[in-house]
């Protein structure tokens, strides 16, 4: 009898993956993810410096500009936050109204051609050459690969730590050497059992 392909399954909330944006940016971009903030800070510093020069020439005092602008900055940040919360709640509600179920049964299978991720709505195959890293983020394994996509596998899907180790060992064994080197979290997790 041939060995059965390692597989795991469970139920996911359809919006569960939204929490991984920061983790994905951190892994892919590293410290470069802060570049936009550096740019905004540089622009603000230049604007502040030019304003200070104007104020010094006009003799309005060094902090007159800040007193004028601070309420607008606070209002902008508050409005941006409220807008984001409104858009996200609307986004979720409208997807559910279009028939997207709130939860899906999902299975992950280590197959000869790649990692199969299946639900009642779709089947995704991340071919082994496209899989570039598997990393741990809190209670989830993040799988990077296939057209700059990231997938997540909740640790709660595994019946036991031994099942988790067997599944991840099967995945790690199929990765390319560079992907295996990037998957340090998996290697560390497997080494814990040794």
N, C-alpha and C positions, 0 to 999 in steps of 0.2 A: 504494500500500500504506500502510495506517495505521501510525503509530508504535506500537511495542509498549510496554505499560505497564512501567515500571521495576520489576524484581523481584530479589530476592536470597534465597538459601536456604542452609541448613546444618543441622547436628545440634546440638541442645541437650541438656544433662543436665536431667532434669525438676526437679531441686532447685537448679539453677544460679541462679535468680532470688532465692533466699533471701538472698543476700549484699547485696541492694540496699535492705534496710529502712532502714539508717542514711542512705544517700544520698537516698532518697525523703523521709524525715522532714526532712533538712536542707533540701531544696529547697522542700518544702511549708510547713513550720513555721518555718524559719529559727531564730533564737535562742530562740523560744518552746518549742522541743523540750526545753529544759532546765528548764522551769517545774516539772515534778514534782520535780526534784532541789532546786530552791529551796524548794519546799514542805516536803520532807522535812528539809532543813537548818534551816528556820525552826522546825519542830516540835521538832527535836532541840535547837536553841538554847534554845527556851522550856523544854523539859524540863531541860536542863542548868542554866539560870539558876534555875529553881525548886528544883532539887536543891541547888544551891550555897547558896541562901538557907536551905533546911532544914538543910544541913550546918553552915553558919555558926552557926545557932541551936543545933545539937546539939553543935558543937565537935568534929566528926570529921575535920576537915581538908578542904582544898579539892579534893583529888584522890582521896579515898576512893571516891567514886561511880564515877569512871572506872576505877579498878582493879577494881571489882566488875563493871562492865558490859562492859569491853573484850573479855574472852574470849567472851562471848555474841555480841557484834557480829562478831567474827572467825568464830565458828562459823556464824552466820547467813549471812554472805557465802559461805563455803565450801559450805554446804549448798545455797544457792540456785544456785551454779555447777554443782554436781554434778547437782542436780535438772534444770536446764536442759539439760545435756548428755544426760542420760538420756532426757528427753522428746523431744528432737530426734532422737536415734538411733532411738527407738521409733517416732516419727512417720514417719520415712523408711522404716524396715523394714516397717511395717504398710501404707503406701501401695503399696510394691513387692509385698507379699504379696497385695494386692487386684488385681493385674494391671497396675498402672501401669508402663509400660516405663521403664527407667533412662535411655534416651535417645530423643529424638524428632526426626524430620526436620521442620523448620519452614520455611515460606516467608513472605516479606513482600512484598506487591505494592502499588504505588501505583496505585490504581484511581480511576475518576471519582467514585465515591461515598465513598471513604475508604481508609484503610490496611487491607488485608486481611492477617490473620495466620492461616495455615492449617497444620494438621498432620493426621496420620491420625485424630486424636481429636476435632478441633474446627476450626471456622472462626469467627474473630472479625473483625468489621468495626468499626473505629473511624472513625466518620463524621467528615469534615473539620471540621464546626462544633464537634464535641465534643473535638477534639484541642487541648489547651491549651499544650503545650510539648514540645520535643525538646531534650534536654540530654546532654552527654557525661559519663560517669563511667568513668574509667580506659579499659578496652577495650570499652565498651558504650555504645550510644546508648539513653537512656531516653526512652520515649514516654509522655507523660501525657495522659489523656483518657478520656472515656466512663465516667461513673459513678464518679469518683474511683479509676480504675484506672491502673496503671502497667505498661507492657510494656517489654521490653528487647530490643535488637538487637545481637548481638555484632559487633564490627568484623571479626572473622575471617571472617565470611560474605562479605565483599567480595573479589573476585578482585584488585582493584587500588585504589589511592587514587582513580584516575579514576572507577571504577565507584561507589565510595563517594560521591564528590562529585556524580555524576549522580543517584544515588538521593536523596540529601539535598536537592539543589536541587529535584528534583521534589516532594518532601514540603514543603519550605519554601514553594514557589510556591503550594501549595494551602491553606496555613494562613491563618486570619483575621489581620488586622493585629495585634491584641493578642497572639495566640499566636506570631506571627512575632517580635514585639518581645521576648517572653520566651525565645525560642529563640536566645539570643546565641551559644551554643556552635556551633550549626550555621552561623550567619552568619560567625563567626570562622574556622571550618574552611574554608568556601567562599572566604573572603577570602584565606586562605593561598595558594591556588592562583593567585590573580590576579597 
